[in-house]
Amino acid sequence: IAVQYLLEIFNDSSPRYTIKRKLEIYTELIEEDETNQQIVLLALPNVSELLYAKRRVKLLSDNLDEDTISRIRFATTDKIKQMGVAGEIWEEV
């Protein structure tokens, strides 16, 4: 079974409520994935948004196990520009 990656890149103009809603959607997606083959990669425009997203996912995933939570990963858009999407840049909660 192949792993499926979903990449969402948020820009500077993305309002917090949009990020919050997307985080809820992706947390539900990972939770409902019975194959455990989906990984969500979220690129945030800056470090403060990255920290916000990590805290929000932690709150949303209180009832999920570590393996499930580890399938949501975070990076800043600057790191992607420097090292590429395939670089060792992705952080877990």
C-alpha positions in Angstrom: 0.0 0.0 0.0 1.4 3.4 -1.0 1.6 6.3 1.4 -0.5 9.3 0.4 0.8 12.7 1.2 -1.4 15.8 1.4 0.5 19.1 1.4 -1.3 22.4 2.4 0.7 25.6 2.1 -0.8 28.5 4.1 0.3 32.1 3.1 0.7 35.2 5.2 -2.8 36.3 4.4 -4.4 33.1 5.7 -6.6 34.1 8.7 -6.4 32.1 11.9 -10.0 30.9 11.6 -9.1 29.3 8.2 -6.1 27.6 9.7 -8.1 26.4 12.7 -10.8 24.9 10.5 -8.3 23.2 8.2 -6.6 21.7 11.3 -9.9 20.3 12.4 -10.5 18.8 9.0 -7.1 17.2 8.8 -7.2 15.8 12.3 -10.5 14.2 11.5 -9.1 12.9 8.2 -6.2 11.2 10.0 -8.4 9.9 12.7 -10.8 8.2 10.2 -8.0 6.8 8.0 -8.2 3.0 8.7 -5.2 2.3 6.4 -2.8 4.5 8.4 -1.3 5.5 5.0 -2.1 9.2 4.9 0.3 11.9 6.0 -0.7 15.5 6.2 2.1 18.1 5.6 1.3 21.6 6.7 3.5 24.5 5.7 2.9 27.7 7.7 4.1 31.2 6.8 6.1 31.8 10.0 7.2 30.3 13.3 4.3 31.8 15.3 1.7 30.3 13.0 3.6 27.0 13.2 3.5 27.0 17.0 -0.2 27.9 16.9 -0.9 25.0 14.6 1.0 22.5 16.7 -0.7 23.6 19.9 -4.1 23.4 18.1 -3.5 19.9 16.8 -2.4 18.8 20.2 -5.6 20.1 21.7 -7.7 18.4 19.0 -5.9 15.1 19.3 -6.1 14.5 23.0 -7.9 11.2 22.4 -5.6 10.0 19.6 -2.6 7.8 20.0 1.0 8.9 19.2 1.1 7.1 15.9 -2.0 8.9 14.6 -0.7 12.3 15.7 2.7 11.7 14.1 1.0 11.6 10.7 0.4 15.4 10.9 3.7 17.2 10.3 4.6 20.9 10.2 7.2 23.2 8.6 7.6 26.8 7.7 7.4 28.0 4.1 11.0 29.4 4.5 12.3 25.9 5.3 10.6 24.5 2.3 12.2 27.2 0.1 15.6 26.4 1.5 15.6 22.6 1.6 12.6 21.5 -0.5 9.6 19.5 0.4 11.6 16.3 0.6 14.1 17.7 3.1 14.4 16.8 6.7 12.3 19.8 7.8 9.0 18.3 9.0 8.2 18.5 12.7 5.7 16.5 14.6 3.5 17.8 17.4 
